[in-house]
Amino acid sequence: MFQAFVFLREFVLGNNENGLVKENKSGVVSVVGGEKKSLEGVIPGGDKIYYGNGATQSTYIFPAATRAAWKTFIAGQHQEAKPTALLIVDGSQPS
């Protein structure tokens, strides 16, 4: 009950912007309240999904091959971008 009151007071009725994503005039995006650089990148979740009303009544775990494929996919989404082509705008050759 207390958490619901705090949510109502701070975010619905109040003007608490903590966690709000904003873009400044120069286009830089930031999160109000800050971001933790140590958490940058992939933060894995648990392998189990719990089902139940008020208490866990069942648990589902995806097959190992599915979990491995997902981890590979997510890791590939966060690789550093590498240029694949060179665009010459002024006609000069790169040195």
TAJOCOR-V725450 format. One record per backbone hydrogen bond with DSSP energy under -0.5 kcal/mol. NH is the residue of the N-H (numbers start at 0). CO is the residue of the C=O. E is the energy in kcal/mol with one decimal. If there is no record, write none. Layout:
((NH	CO	E) (NH	CO	E))
//
This chain:
((4	0	-1.9) (5	1	-2.3) (6	2	-2.5) (7	3	-2.5) (8	4	-3.0) (9	5	-3.0) (10	6	-2.3) (11	6	-1.3) (12	7	-3.1) (13	7	-0.6) (15	9	-2.4) (18	31	-3.0) (19	16	-2.7) (21	19	-0.5) (21	29	-2.9) (23	27	-2.3) (26	23	-1.9) (29	21	-2.6) (31	19	-3.0) (33	30	-2.2) (36	34	-0.8) (38	35	-1.7) (39	36	-1.4) (42	40	-0.5) (43	41	-0.6) (48	59	-2.5) (50	57	-3.0) (53	51	-0.8) (56	50	-3.6) (57	50	-1.9) (59	48	-2.7) (61	46	-0.8) (66	62	-2.2) (67	63	-2.5) (68	64	-2.3) (69	65	-2.3) (70	66	-2.4) (71	67	-2.1) (72	68	-2.3) (73	69	-2.9) (74	70	-2.3) (75	71	-1.8) (76	72	-1.1) (76	73	-0.6) (77	73	-0.7) (77	74	-0.8) (78	75	-0.8) (86	84	-0.5) (87	85	-0.6) (88	86	-0.7))
//
